[in-house]
Amino acid sequence: MTSVASVVKGIREFSKLERILAAVCVFTPLLLVLGDNFTVRDSISAYFNMEKSVLFYVPLTVTFMLFLVNGMIKGKTWYNTALGVALAGLVLFNCIEYFLLHFIFAALFFLGNAAVIVIYTPKKELWFKIVLVAVIALSLGAWLVKVLPLFWAEWISLSIIALHYLLESAGVIE
């Protein structure tokens, strides 16, 4: 029989892993820029064919695994699994040869995260999570009106998603 102490230790270790993977989410765009001779491309997805493409595929694969692990193993309900599948689709289907499919997976991932942040939240934290989603919406809106390149809008969105995971794993928010 498993002791309560070992279960608590396992949860703490998993929370550390979540924080590391969330950090990967935040720093992947920087890694891509550095790995592509300081070139900022139109979007994060545009790095799929860079010379050192492993810098694109490995961190994003780690990131979609964060969602899958949360969804399936940690029991965080169906939506994290769905978000992980959406990010996997975004990684597997590049933005040139599979433009429509890639765009659908990207929209599901970014808009799905924004929806989950607000829909599945306690009322006491709703104001804070609405602010997070508003930042995502503003960054994507700034891209739509061509004020901000998609690369920066995606990086901002990934950072907000990672911040949400970090705060949740630290017990600051639910």
Beta strands, then each sheet from edge to edge (+ up, - down):
end
